[in-house]
Amino acid sequence: NKMSVEYKYELMPNRSWRCQVYLQDHCLAEGFGTKKTSKHAAAEEALKILQKMQANIASLKVTQVQKVGCSSRGSGRKKDLKDLVIYENSSNPVCTLNDTAQFNKMTVEYVFERMTGMRWKCKVMLEDEFIAEAVGVKKSVKHEAAEEAVKILKKTQPTVVNNLKKGTVEDVISRNEIRGRSAEEAFKQKIKEDNIGNQILRKMGWT
């Protein structure tokens, strides 16, 4: 982003000059002396202020927290993650984590922390316990962290898969299998009814 810097001079009653530095129309610093030295003094002071502001911003971590699910903290008892069951109702890992939290009556938190430039860190917390994290642009970092969290949880926790929404392929396969079996049974029935065919198959050693 471009910032406009402007120097404004004012002649003082004692014949010295005051130079004020304006950044984005805001007076940032000022210096006194001759017209030339007052500008240098004001610029140095402005630089010190900007460096101090930058250091303060760097030390101040920008964090955002998103909470999903219902917590058991109100009852005074914290849920044990060992009892967690992953509820997979979607191929989207964020949806899987959110559904899992609600299914287990737990709280999942996404903690965003501003890194350098456009990069963010996203931590996934379940019942205040750290599960996984990812670093990237804010648009996709939540998805990446959730994906990592689901992978880690699946290593130790049982998974319940809801096939009602994404089970069309399985349904087609099972229907085809049923059709295949019924056709096979019908073919056998026809052979049994056809005495000549049955005799030929017996002679060939097929039945």
Secondary structure by P-SEA (a helix, b strand, c coil): cbbbbbbbbbbccccbbbbbbbccccccccccccaaaaaaaaaaaaaaaaaaaaaaaaabbbbbbbbcccccccccbbbbcccbbbbbccccaaaaaaaaaaaacbbbbbbbbbccccbbbbbbbcccccccccccccccaaaaaaaaaaaaaaacbbbbbbccccaaaaaaaaaaaaaaaaaaaaaaaaaaacaaaaaaaaaaccc
